[in-house]
Each structure stands twice: as structure tokens, then as C-alpha cells.
């Protein structure tokens, strides 16, 4: 796959322009976009850039991070603080994401999305109010391991780090999560299955293929 060098600002603009004519196949008036990548790849920053570019075009969006949908610590850490299987399969409350984020954006939904549910710092519910996303508005969901859950995305972006870059850019205290990303690559191959691939080994000089 051929990747072209680009700046982050230009990438945000081009992705926003690509989204303007995106029509969900299921008839929903709310296009749903994935920004998939390990925390070290900072997919949320790209999602925010795209949201800013969409605003320039007069299109509303809502950026949601899966880190706001972690399960309570009593469930996440049931098998210890560094259990790779639990991280891969049980840290994120996918049921809540289906119910509070994707459900309201189905065809016939009311567009009222809960932007977050659980605060991992306080280990308590955030009690955030719902956000009304108007028809034509975009959901920009970012987080790790997104493409293995069969979420109804209309376009997927994967921010790729090579194994070496992922290890270098991941804090040492979180190196225990790295086998989960190896498994994700083996089982899901997000670099090949995503609609847009962004390579960010050098955070100053990304490259992409869209």
C-alpha cells in the first residue's frame, strides 16, 4: 500500500471534505466515523481536527472517546491490574456504547447521545447530560480496538504505529497492554480493513492512504 506524506492539518481538512457527501447505508441521518488506534497513536487528536474542519463547513459533529465508556474498576480489574485478556475483551463497556451512542443514531433514532458514562479516575458515573446531534451531524468515535466489535461505522480510520514505534511511544507502565494490540493486528488486521490508513510512527510527519 502506497502512503503519501501529509500534515495533520491537511489530513483533517481532507478527511472532513470526504465526509461531507457520506451517506449511511442503513438510512441513518447521522454518519458514524471510527478513529481507531492505540492511545499512543492519539486517534482522538485526529478526530478533534476533523471535527474542527467540519465546523468550518457548517456541519456539526460530536467527538466521543471510548475512554469515557470504561467499565467499573471492580469489573475491569477482576483478574488483576495487568491482565491482557481482560483488557482485550472486558475493559470497554461495548453494551453501553451500543445503547447510549449507536442506538440513538440508528435510522429512526432521536439523536440524543451520551458523550461519556464512567470516569476511570473517580471510578464513578460521570452523569453527563445527553447531547442532541442534529440530522446530518457526525459521530466521531475514537479509541483502541474499535474495529473488532461490529459497530455500524460508515467510515473507518486507523492510525497505525509499527510495533517498534508503539513500544517507544507507550508509557512503560502500560507496556503490559502491548500483547493485546499484537492480537488485534493478527485477528482484525485494522491496517488492511480500515477505509483510511494513517501512519504516525513520527508524530511530526504522518503519511496516509485514503
mmCIF file of the C-alpha atoms, coordinates in Angstrom:
data_MODEL
# 
_entry.id   MODEL 
# 
loop_
_atom_site.group_PDB 
_atom_site.id 
_atom_site.type_symbol 
_atom_site.label_atom_id 
_atom_site.label_alt_id 
_atom_site.label_comp_id 
_atom_site.label_asym_id 
_atom_site.label_entity_id 
_atom_site.label_seq_id 
_atom_site.pdbx_PDB_ins_code 
_atom_site.Cartn_x 
_atom_site.Cartn_y 
_atom_site.Cartn_z 
_atom_site.occupancy 
_atom_site.B_iso_or_equiv 
_atom_site.pdbx_formal_charge 
_atom_site.auth_seq_id 
_atom_site.auth_comp_id 
_atom_site.auth_asym_id 
_atom_site.auth_atom_id 
_atom_site.pdbx_PDB_model_num 
ATOM 1   C CA . UNK A 1 1   ? 0.000   0.000   0.000  1.00 0.00 ? 1   UNK A CA 1 
ATOM 2   C CA . UNK A 1 2   ? 1.386   3.386   -1.033 1.00 0.00 ? 2   UNK A CA 1 
ATOM 3   C CA . UNK A 1 3   ? 1.314   6.075   1.640  1.00 0.00 ? 3   UNK A CA 1 
ATOM 4   C CA . UNK A 1 4   ? 1.671   9.790   0.962  1.00 0.00 ? 4   UNK A CA 1 
ATOM 5   C CA . UNK A 1 5   ? 3.267   12.274  3.320  1.00 0.00 ? 5   UNK A CA 1 
ATOM 6   C CA . UNK A 1 6   ? 0.874   14.891  4.676  1.00 0.00 ? 6   UNK A CA 1 
ATOM 7   C CA . UNK A 1 7   ? 0.489   17.353  7.531  1.00 0.00 ? 7   UNK A CA 1 
ATOM 8   C CA . UNK A 1 8   ? -2.010  16.789  10.319 1.00 0.00 ? 8   UNK A CA 1 
ATOM 9   C CA . UNK A 1 9   ? -3.894  19.977  9.431  1.00 0.00 ? 9   UNK A CA 1 
ATOM 10  C CA . UNK A 1 10  ? -4.183  18.995  5.783  1.00 0.00 ? 10  UNK A CA 1 
ATOM 11  C CA . UNK A 1 11  ? -5.231  15.479  6.748  1.00 0.00 ? 11  UNK A CA 1 
ATOM 12  C CA . UNK A 1 12  ? -8.010  16.837  8.951  1.00 0.00 ? 12  UNK A CA 1 
ATOM 13  C CA . UNK A 1 13  ? -9.235  19.024  6.097  1.00 0.00 ? 13  UNK A CA 1 
ATOM 14  C CA . UNK A 1 14  ? -9.186  16.222  3.528  1.00 0.00 ? 14  UNK A CA 1 
ATOM 15  C CA . UNK A 1 15  ? -10.983 13.781  5.793  1.00 0.00 ? 15  UNK A CA 1 
ATOM 16  C CA . UNK A 1 16  ? -13.650 16.375  6.579  1.00 0.00 ? 16  UNK A CA 1 
ATOM 17  C CA . UNK A 1 17  ? -14.168 17.028  2.879  1.00 0.00 ? 17  UNK A CA 1 
ATOM 18  C CA . UNK A 1 18  ? -14.524 13.306  2.260  1.00 0.00 ? 18  UNK A CA 1 
ATOM 19  C CA . UNK A 1 19  ? -17.192 13.077  4.951  1.00 0.00 ? 19  UNK A CA 1 
ATOM 20  C CA . UNK A 1 20  ? -19.379 15.848  3.545  1.00 0.00 ? 20  UNK A CA 1 
ATOM 21  C CA . UNK A 1 21  ? -21.049 13.581  0.983  1.00 0.00 ? 21  UNK A CA 1 
ATOM 22  C CA . UNK A 1 22  ? -21.043 10.422  3.105  1.00 0.00 ? 22  UNK A CA 1 
ATOM 23  C CA . UNK A 1 23  ? -24.449 8.735   3.250  1.00 0.00 ? 23  UNK A CA 1 
ATOM 24  C CA . UNK A 1 24  ? -25.002 5.905   5.762  1.00 0.00 ? 24  UNK A CA 1 
ATOM 25  C CA . UNK A 1 25  ? -26.076 2.714   4.044  1.00 0.00 ? 25  UNK A CA 1 
ATOM 26  C CA . UNK A 1 26  ? -28.723 1.988   6.682  1.00 0.00 ? 26  UNK A CA 1 
ATOM 27  C CA . UNK A 1 27  ? -30.593 5.243   6.103  1.00 0.00 ? 27  UNK A CA 1 
ATOM 28  C CA . UNK A 1 28  ? -29.464 6.899   9.308  1.00 0.00 ? 28  UNK A CA 1 
ATOM 29  C CA . UNK A 1 29  ? -29.121 10.699  9.044  1.00 0.00 ? 29  UNK A CA 1 
ATOM 30  C CA . UNK A 1 30  ? -26.037 10.592  11.284 1.00 0.00 ? 30  UNK A CA 1 
ATOM 31  C CA . UNK A 1 31  ? -22.783 9.317   9.702  1.00 0.00 ? 31  UNK A CA 1 
ATOM 32  C CA . UNK A 1 32  ? -20.670 7.399   12.212 1.00 0.00 ? 32  UNK A CA 1 
ATOM 33  C CA . UNK A 1 33  ? -16.903 7.560   11.870 1.00 0.00 ? 33  UNK A CA 1 
ATOM 34  C CA . UNK A 1 34  ? -14.252 5.482   13.665 1.00 0.00 ? 34  UNK A CA 1 
ATOM 35  C CA . UNK A 1 35  ? -10.835 6.825   14.579 1.00 0.00 ? 35  UNK A CA 1 
ATOM 36  C CA . UNK A 1 36  ? -9.133  3.633   15.662 1.00 0.00 ? 36  UNK A CA 1 
ATOM 37  C CA . UNK A 1 37  ? -5.732  3.402   17.271 1.00 0.00 ? 37  UNK A CA 1 
ATOM 38  C CA . UNK A 1 38  ? -3.786  2.654   20.417 1.00 0.00 ? 38  UNK A CA 1 
ATOM 39  C CA . UNK A 1 39  ? -3.610  5.527   22.920 1.00 0.00 ? 39  UNK A CA 1 
ATOM 40  C CA . UNK A 1 40  ? -0.002  6.166   21.877 1.00 0.00 ? 40  UNK A CA 1 
ATOM 41  C CA . UNK A 1 41  ? -1.215  6.871   18.320 1.00 0.00 ? 41  UNK A CA 1 
ATOM 42  C CA . UNK A 1 42  ? -3.528  9.636   19.615 1.00 0.00 ? 42  UNK A CA 1 
ATOM 43  C CA . UNK A 1 43  ? -6.537  8.940   17.387 1.00 0.00 ? 43  UNK A CA 1 
ATOM 44  C CA . UNK A 1 44  ? -8.575  11.390  19.458 1.00 0.00 ? 44  UNK A CA 1 
ATOM 45  C CA . UNK A 1 45  ? -6.425  14.285  18.292 1.00 0.00 ? 45  UNK A CA 1 
ATOM 46  C CA . UNK A 1 46  ? -7.185  13.437  14.669 1.00 0.00 ? 46  UNK A CA 1 
ATOM 47  C CA . UNK A 1 47  ? -10.894 13.145  15.476 1.00 0.00 ? 47  UNK A CA 1 
ATOM 48  C CA . UNK A 1 48  ? -10.796 16.621  17.032 1.00 0.00 ? 48  UNK A CA 1 
ATOM 49  C CA . UNK A 1 49  ? -9.062  18.041  13.944 1.00 0.00 ? 49  UNK A CA 1 
ATOM 50  C CA . UNK A 1 50  ? -11.722 16.577  11.695 1.00 0.00 ? 50  UNK A CA 1 
ATOM 51  C CA . UNK A 1 51  ? -14.456 17.974  13.939 1.00 0.00 ? 51  UNK A CA 1 
ATOM 52  C CA . UNK A 1 52  ? -12.926 21.438  13.701 1.00 0.00 ? 52  UNK A CA 1 
ATOM 53  C CA . UNK A 1 53  ? -12.695 21.178  9.916  1.00 0.00 ? 53  UNK A CA 1 
ATOM 54  C CA . UNK A 1 54  ? -16.324 20.061  9.711  1.00 0.00 ? 54  UNK A CA 1 
ATOM 55  C CA . UNK A 1 55  ? -17.397 23.123  11.670 1.00 0.00 ? 55  UNK A CA 1 
ATOM 56  C CA . UNK A 1 56  ? -15.755 25.323  9.049  1.00 0.00 ? 56  UNK A CA 1 
ATOM 57  C CA . UNK A 1 57  ? -18.024 23.629  6.506  1.00 0.00 ? 57  UNK A CA 1 
ATOM 58  C CA . UNK A 1 58  ? -21.036 24.314  8.713  1.00 0.00 ? 58  UNK A CA 1 
ATOM 59  C CA . UNK A 1 59  ? -21.516 20.667  9.694  1.00 0.00 ? 59  UNK A CA 1 
ATOM 60  C CA . UNK A 1 60  ? -21.986 19.690  13.350 1.00 0.00 ? 60  UNK A CA 1 
ATOM 61  C CA . UNK A 1 61  ? -20.211 16.746  14.924 1.00 0.00 ? 61  UNK A CA 1 
ATOM 62  C CA . UNK A 1 62  ? -19.784 15.077  18.285 1.00 0.00 ? 62  UNK A CA 1 
ATOM 63  C CA . UNK A 1 63  ? -16.430 13.627  19.310 1.00 0.00 ? 63  UNK A CA 1 
ATOM 64  C CA . UNK A 1 64  ? -16.715 10.706  21.727 1.00 0.00 ? 64  UNK A CA 1 
ATOM 65  C CA . UNK A 1 65  ? -13.859 8.727   23.272 1.00 0.00 ? 65  UNK A CA 1 
ATOM 66  C CA . UNK A 1 66  ? -14.215 5.142   24.365 1.00 0.00 ? 66  UNK A CA 1 
ATOM 67  C CA . UNK A 1 67  ? -12.186 6.013   27.480 1.00 0.00 ? 67  UNK A CA 1 
ATOM 68  C CA . UNK A 1 68  ? -15.427 7.533   28.754 1.00 0.00 ? 68  UNK A CA 1 
ATOM 69  C CA . UNK A 1 69  ? -17.056 4.114   28.484 1.00 0.00 ? 69  UNK A CA 1 
ATOM 70  C CA . UNK A 1 70  ? -14.691 2.033   30.566 1.00 0.00 ? 70  UNK A CA 1 
ATOM 71  C CA . UNK A 1 71  ? -16.329 -0.499  32.831 1.00 0.00 ? 71  UNK A CA 1 
ATOM 72  C CA . UNK A 1 72  ? -16.074 -0.007  36.612 1.00 0.00 ? 72  UNK A CA 1 
ATOM 73  C CA . UNK A 1 73  ? -12.753 -0.964  38.182 1.00 0.00 ? 73  UNK A CA 1 
ATOM 74  C CA . UNK A 1 74  ? -14.349 -3.878  40.024 1.00 0.00 ? 74  UNK A CA 1 
ATOM 75  C CA . UNK A 1 75  ? -15.080 -5.445  36.621 1.00 0.00 ? 75  UNK A CA 1 
ATOM 76  C CA . UNK A 1 76  ? -12.048 -4.238  34.650 1.00 0.00 ? 76  UNK A CA 1 
ATOM 77  C CA . UNK A 1 77  ? -9.580  -5.360  37.281 1.00 0.00 ? 77  UNK A CA 1 
ATOM 78  C CA . UNK A 1 78  ? -11.319 -8.524  38.418 1.00 0.00 ? 78  UNK A CA 1 
ATOM 79  C CA . UNK A 1 79  ? -8.360  -10.615 37.246 1.00 0.00 ? 79  UNK A CA 1 
ATOM 80  C CA . UNK A 1 80  ? -5.667  -8.108  38.213 1.00 0.00 ? 80  UNK A CA 1 
ATOM 81  C CA . UNK A 1 81  ? -4.409  -4.759  37.004 1.00 0.00 ? 81  UNK A CA 1 
ATOM 82  C CA . UNK A 1 82  ? -2.368  -6.173  34.130 1.00 0.00 ? 82  UNK A CA 1 
ATOM 83  C CA . UNK A 1 83  ? -4.494  -8.952  32.689 1.00 0.00 ? 83  UNK A CA 1 
ATOM 84  C CA . UNK A 1 84  ? -4.160  -8.770  28.912 1.00 0.00 ? 84  UNK A CA 1 
ATOM 85  C CA . UNK A 1 85  ? -7.238  -10.903 28.195 1.00 0.00 ? 85  UNK A CA 1 
ATOM 86  C CA . UNK A 1 86  ? -9.385  -8.681  30.390 1.00 0.00 ? 86  UNK A CA 1 
ATOM 87  C CA . UNK A 1 87  ? -8.048  -5.572  28.657 1.00 0.00 ? 87  UNK A CA 1 
ATOM 88  C CA . UNK A 1 88  ? -8.784  -7.017  25.249 1.00 0.00 ? 88  UNK A CA 1 
ATOM 89  C CA . UNK A 1 89  ? -12.257 -8.324  25.986 1.00 0.00 ? 89  UNK A CA 1 
ATOM 90  C CA . UNK A 1 90  ? -13.614 -6.586  29.051 1.00 0.00 ? 90  UNK A CA 1 
ATOM 91  C CA . UNK A 1 91  ? -12.313 -3.108  29.776 1.00 0.00 ? 91  UNK A CA 1 
ATOM 92  C CA . UNK A 1 92  ? -14.666 -1.184  27.497 1.00 0.00 ? 92  UNK A CA 1 
ATOM 93  C CA . UNK A 1 93  ? -18.416 -1.220  28.018 1.00 0.00 ? 93  UNK A CA 1 
ATOM 94  C CA . UNK A 1 94  ? -19.445 -2.084  24.479 1.00 0.00 ? 94  UNK A CA 1 
ATOM 95  C CA . UNK A 1 95  ? -23.032 -2.653  25.603 1.00 0.00 ? 95  UNK A CA 1 
ATOM 96  C CA . UNK A 1 96  ? -23.244 0.928   26.820 1.00 0.00 ? 96  UNK A CA 1 
ATOM 97  C CA . UNK A 1 97  ? -21.732 2.190   23.566 1.00 0.00 ? 97  UNK A CA 1 
ATOM 98  C CA . UNK A 1 98  ? -24.387 0.317   21.600 1.00 0.00 ? 98  UNK A CA 1 
ATOM 99  C CA . UNK A 1 99  ? -27.143 1.592   23.882 1.00 0.00 ? 99  UNK A CA 1 
ATOM 100 C CA . UNK A 1 100 ? -26.078 5.190   24.506 1.00 0.00 ? 100 UNK A CA 1 
ATOM 101 C CA . UNK A 1 101 ? -24.164 6.109   21.356 1.00 0.00 ? 101 UNK A CA 1 
ATOM 102 C CA . UNK A 1 102 ? -25.084 3.925   18.394 1.00 0.00 ? 102 UNK A CA 1 
ATOM 103 C CA . UNK A 1 103 ? -28.706 3.194   19.279 1.00 0.00 ? 103 UNK A CA 1 
ATOM 104 C CA . UNK A 1 104 ? -29.823 6.850   19.223 1.00 0.00 ? 104 UNK A CA 1 
ATOM 105 C CA . UNK A 1 105 ? -28.126 7.294   15.841 1.00 0.00 ? 105 UNK A CA 1 
ATOM 106 C CA . UNK A 1 106 ? -29.881 4.453   14.072 1.00 0.00 ? 106 UNK A CA 1 
ATOM 107 C CA . UNK A 1 107 ? -32.447 5.246   11.396 1.00 0.00 ? 107 UNK A CA 1 
ATOM 108 C CA . UNK A 1 108 ? -35.478 6.393   13.361 1.00 0.00 ? 108 UNK A CA 1 
ATOM 109 C CA . UNK A 1 109 ? -33.386 7.259   16.427 1.00 0.00 ? 109 UNK A CA 1 
ATOM 110 C CA . UNK A 1 110 ? -33.704 10.502  18.343 1.00 0.00 ? 110 UNK A CA 1 
ATOM 111 C CA . UNK A 1 111 ? -30.064 11.637  18.028 1.00 0.00 ? 111 UNK A CA 1 
ATOM 112 C CA . UNK A 1 112 ? -29.606 12.078  21.801 1.00 0.00 ? 112 UNK A CA 1 
ATOM 113 C CA . UNK A 1 113 ? -26.148 10.694  22.545 1.00 0.00 ? 113 UNK A CA 1 
ATOM 114 C CA . UNK A 1 114 ? -24.497 10.219  25.915 1.00 0.00 ? 114 UNK A CA 1 
ATOM 115 C CA . UNK A 1 115 ? -20.919 11.522  25.429 1.00 0.00 ? 115 UNK A CA 1 
ATOM 116 C CA . UNK A 1 116 ? -19.471 9.566   28.351 1.00 0.00 ? 116 UNK A CA 1 
ATOM 117 C CA . UNK A 1 117 ? -20.647 7.254   31.093 1.00 0.00 ? 117 UNK A CA 1 
ATOM 118 C CA . UNK A 1 118 ? -17.843 6.420   33.520 1.00 0.00 ? 118 UNK A CA 1 
ATOM 119 C CA . UNK A 1 119 ? -14.924 8.379   34.957 1.00 0.00 ? 119 UNK A CA 1 
ATOM 120 C CA . UNK A 1 120 ? -11.968 5.991   35.380 1.00 0.00 ? 120 UNK A CA 1 
ATOM 121 C CA . UNK A 1 121 ? -10.219 8.397   37.768 1.00 0.00 ? 121 UNK A CA 1 
ATOM 122 C CA . UNK A 1 122 ? -13.039 8.642   40.306 1.00 0.00 ? 122 UNK A CA 1 
ATOM 123 C CA . UNK A 1 123 ? -14.490 5.257   39.284 1.00 0.00 ? 123 UNK A CA 1 
ATOM 124 C CA . UNK A 1 124 ? -17.939 6.772   39.310 1.00 0.00 ? 124 UNK A CA 1 
ATOM 125 C CA . UNK A 1 125 ? -20.613 7.624   36.769 1.00 0.00 ? 125 UNK A CA 1 
ATOM 126 C CA . UNK A 1 126 ? -19.951 10.947  35.056 1.00 0.00 ? 126 UNK A CA 1 
ATOM 127 C CA . UNK A 1 127 ? -23.643 11.914  35.000 1.00 0.00 ? 127 UNK A CA 1 
ATOM 128 C CA . UNK A 1 128 ? -23.012 13.944  31.850 1.00 0.00 ? 128 UNK A CA 1 
ATOM 129 C CA . UNK A 1 129 ? -26.128 15.214  30.071 1.00 0.00 ? 129 UNK A CA 1 
ATOM 130 C CA . UNK A 1 130 ? -27.124 13.815  26.712 1.00 0.00 ? 130 UNK A CA 1 
ATOM 131 C CA . UNK A 1 131 ? -26.083 15.774  23.630 1.00 0.00 ? 131 UNK A CA 1 
ATOM 132 C CA . UNK A 1 132 ? -28.550 16.331  20.818 1.00 0.00 ? 132 UNK A CA 1 
ATOM 133 C CA . UNK A 1 133 ? -26.846 15.657  17.491 1.00 0.00 ? 133 UNK A CA 1 
ATOM 134 C CA . UNK A 1 134 ? -28.930 17.187  14.689 1.00 0.00 ? 134 UNK A CA 1 
ATOM 135 C CA . UNK A 1 135 ? -29.616 15.254  11.481 1.00 0.00 ? 135 UNK A CA 1 
ATOM 136 C CA . UNK A 1 136 ? -26.582 15.485  9.249  1.00 0.00 ? 136 UNK A CA 1 
ATOM 137 C CA . UNK A 1 137 ? -24.266 15.684  12.240 1.00 0.00 ? 137 UNK A CA 1 
ATOM 138 C CA . UNK A 1 138 ? -21.331 13.305  12.520 1.00 0.00 ? 138 UNK A CA 1 
ATOM 139 C CA . UNK A 1 139 ? -20.344 10.947  15.298 1.00 0.00 ? 139 UNK A CA 1 
ATOM 140 C CA . UNK A 1 140 ? -16.546 10.889  15.582 1.00 0.00 ? 140 UNK A CA 1 
ATOM 141 C CA . UNK A 1 141 ? -15.738 7.966   17.873 1.00 0.00 ? 141 UNK A CA 1 
ATOM 142 C CA . UNK A 1 142 ? -12.116 7.383   18.826 1.00 0.00 ? 142 UNK A CA 1 
ATOM 143 C CA . UNK A 1 143 ? -10.363 4.697   20.824 1.00 0.00 ? 143 UNK A CA 1 
ATOM 144 C CA . UNK A 1 144 ? -8.420  1.436   20.641 1.00 0.00 ? 144 UNK A CA 1 
ATOM 145 C CA . UNK A 1 145 ? -9.564  -1.920  19.293 1.00 0.00 ? 145 UNK A CA 1 
ATOM 146 C CA . UNK A 1 146 ? -12.648 -0.382  17.677 1.00 0.00 ? 146 UNK A CA 1 
ATOM 147 C CA . UNK A 1 147 ? -12.834 -2.482  14.534 1.00 0.00 ? 147 UNK A CA 1 
ATOM 148 C CA . UNK A 1 148 ? -13.410 -5.815  16.265 1.00 0.00 ? 148 UNK A CA 1 
ATOM 149 C CA . UNK A 1 149 ? -16.863 -5.055  17.685 1.00 0.00 ? 149 UNK A CA 1 
ATOM 150 C CA . UNK A 1 150 ? -19.026 -4.834  14.542 1.00 0.00 ? 150 UNK A CA 1 
ATOM 151 C CA . UNK A 1 151 ? -20.046 -1.283  15.359 1.00 0.00 ? 151 UNK A CA 1 
ATOM 152 C CA . UNK A 1 152 ? -22.055 0.240   12.462 1.00 0.00 ? 152 UNK A CA 1 
ATOM 153 C CA . UNK A 1 153 ? -19.416 2.657   11.202 1.00 0.00 ? 153 UNK A CA 1 
ATOM 154 C CA . UNK A 1 154 ? -19.895 4.376   7.866  1.00 0.00 ? 154 UNK A CA 1 
ATOM 155 C CA . UNK A 1 155 ? -16.201 5.139   7.506  1.00 0.00 ? 155 UNK A CA 1 
ATOM 156 C CA . UNK A 1 156 ? -13.197 3.854   9.459  1.00 0.00 ? 156 UNK A CA 1 
ATOM 157 C CA . UNK A 1 157 ? -9.805  5.470   10.001 1.00 0.00 ? 157 UNK A CA 1 
ATOM 158 C CA . UNK A 1 158 ? -6.945  3.514   11.560 1.00 0.00 ? 158 UNK A CA 1 
ATOM 159 C CA . UNK A 1 159 ? -3.952  5.373   12.979 1.00 0.00 ? 159 UNK A CA 1 
ATOM 160 C CA . UNK A 1 160 ? -1.098  2.905   12.682 1.00 0.00 ? 160 UNK A CA 1 
ATOM 161 C CA . UNK A 1 161 ? 2.088   2.603   14.678 1.00 0.00 ? 161 UNK A CA 1 
ATOM 162 C CA . UNK A 1 162 ? 4.640   -0.082  13.858 1.00 0.00 ? 162 UNK A CA 1 
ATOM 163 C CA . UNK A 1 163 ? 5.373   -2.424  16.783 1.00 0.00 ? 163 UNK A CA 1 
ATOM 164 C CA . UNK A 1 164 ? 8.622   -0.607  17.496 1.00 0.00 ? 164 UNK A CA 1 
ATOM 165 C CA . UNK A 1 165 ? 7.008   2.831   17.461 1.00 0.00 ? 165 UNK A CA 1 
ATOM 166 C CA . UNK A 1 166 ? 4.116   1.587   19.566 1.00 0.00 ? 166 UNK A CA 1 
ATOM 167 C CA . UNK A 1 167 ? 6.521   0.300   22.209 1.00 0.00 ? 167 UNK A CA 1 
ATOM 168 C CA . UNK A 1 168 ? 8.575   3.515   22.193 1.00 0.00 ? 168 UNK A CA 1 
ATOM 169 C CA . UNK A 1 169 ? 5.561   5.791   22.479 1.00 0.00 ? 169 UNK A CA 1 
ATOM 170 C CA . UNK A 1 170 ? 3.638   3.754   25.036 1.00 0.00 ? 170 UNK A CA 1 
ATOM 171 C CA . UNK A 1 171 ? 4.497   4.622   28.664 1.00 0.00 ? 171 UNK A CA 1 
ATOM 172 C CA . UNK A 1 172 ? 6.488   1.830   30.262 1.00 0.00 ? 172 UNK A CA 1 
ATOM 173 C CA . UNK A 1 173 ? 3.788   1.330   32.885 1.00 0.00 ? 173 UNK A CA 1 
ATOM 174 C CA . UNK A 1 174 ? 1.401   0.398   30.061 1.00 0.00 ? 174 UNK A CA 1 
ATOM 175 C CA . UNK A 1 175 ? 3.706   -1.990  28.176 1.00 0.00 ? 175 UNK A CA 1 
ATOM 176 C CA . UNK A 1 176 ? 1.671   -4.878  29.533 1.00 0.00 ? 176 UNK A CA 1 
ATOM 177 C CA . UNK A 1 177 ? -1.110  -3.873  27.064 1.00 0.00 ? 177 UNK A CA 1 
ATOM 178 C CA . UNK A 1 178 ? 1.108   -4.366  24.005 1.00 0.00 ? 178 UNK A CA 1 
ATOM 179 C CA . UNK A 1 179 ? 0.231   -8.068  23.512 1.00 0.00 ? 179 UNK A CA 1 
ATOM 180 C CA . UNK A 1 180 ? -3.413  -7.008  23.173 1.00 0.00 ? 180 UNK A CA 1 
ATOM 181 C CA . UNK A 1 181 ? -2.511  -4.862  20.162 1.00 0.00 ? 181 UNK A CA 1 
ATOM 182 C CA . UNK A 1 182 ? -0.487  -7.694  18.660 1.00 0.00 ? 182 UNK A CA 1 
ATOM 183 C CA . UNK A 1 183 ? -3.550  -9.910  18.961 1.00 0.00 ? 183 UNK A CA 1 
ATOM 184 C CA . UNK A 1 184 ? -5.738  -7.171  17.471 1.00 0.00 ? 184 UNK A CA 1 
ATOM 185 C CA . UNK A 1 185 ? -3.434  -6.942  14.466 1.00 0.00 ? 185 UNK A CA 1 
ATOM 186 C CA . UNK A 1 186 ? -3.446  -10.713 13.988 1.00 0.00 ? 186 UNK A CA 1 
ATOM 187 C CA . UNK A 1 187 ? -7.206  -11.162 14.363 1.00 0.00 ? 187 UNK A CA 1 
ATOM 188 C CA . UNK A 1 188 ? -8.605  -7.960  12.836 1.00 0.00 ? 188 UNK A CA 1 
ATOM 189 C CA . UNK A 1 189 ? -5.806  -6.536  10.633 1.00 0.00 ? 189 UNK A CA 1 
ATOM 190 C CA . UNK A 1 190 ? -7.067  -2.958  11.024 1.00 0.00 ? 190 UNK A CA 1 
ATOM 191 C CA . UNK A 1 191 ? -4.434  -1.553  8.650  1.00 0.00 ? 191 UNK A CA 1 
ATOM 192 C CA . UNK A 1 192 ? -5.945  -3.587  5.813  1.00 0.00 ? 192 UNK A CA 1 
ATOM 193 C CA . UNK A 1 193 ? -9.622  -3.366  6.766  1.00 0.00 ? 193 UNK A CA 1 
ATOM 194 C CA . UNK A 1 194 ? -9.928  0.353   7.565  1.00 0.00 ? 194 UNK A CA 1 
ATOM 195 C CA . UNK A 1 195 ? -11.151 2.681   4.841  1.00 0.00 ? 195 UNK A CA 1 
ATOM 196 C CA . UNK A 1 196 ? -8.382  5.184   5.595  1.00 0.00 ? 196 UNK A CA 1 
ATOM 197 C CA . UNK A 1 197 ? -4.930  4.342   6.930  1.00 0.00 ? 197 UNK A CA 1 
ATOM 198 C CA . UNK A 1 198 ? -2.762  6.909   8.688  1.00 0.00 ? 198 UNK A CA 1 
ATOM 199 C CA . UNK A 1 199 ? 0.792   6.003   9.651  1.00 0.00 ? 199 UNK A CA 1 
ATOM 200 C CA . UNK A 1 200 ? 2.080   8.044   12.566 1.00 0.00 ? 200 UNK A CA 1 
ATOM 201 C CA . UNK A 1 201 ? 5.412   6.490   13.620 1.00 0.00 ? 201 UNK A CA 1 
ATOM 202 C CA . UNK A 1 202 ? 6.867   10.000  13.576 1.00 0.00 ? 202 UNK A CA 1 
ATOM 203 C CA . UNK A 1 203 ? 4.156   12.184  15.133 1.00 0.00 ? 203 UNK A CA 1 
ATOM 204 C CA . UNK A 1 204 ? 5.536   15.211  13.275 1.00 0.00 ? 204 UNK A CA 1 
ATOM 205 C CA . UNK A 1 205 ? 5.332   13.634  9.828  1.00 0.00 ? 205 UNK A CA 1 
ATOM 206 C CA . UNK A 1 206 ? 2.274   11.443  9.226  1.00 0.00 ? 206 UNK A CA 1 
ATOM 207 C CA . UNK A 1 207 ? 1.518   9.646   5.993  1.00 0.00 ? 207 UNK A CA 1 
ATOM 208 C CA . UNK A 1 208 ? -1.784  8.338   4.744  1.00 0.00 ? 208 UNK A CA 1 
ATOM 209 C CA . UNK A 1 209 ? -3.649  6.318   2.176  1.00 0.00 ? 209 UNK A CA 1 
ATOM 210 C CA . UNK A 1 210 ? -7.292  7.069   1.646  1.00 0.00 ? 210 UNK A CA 1 
# 
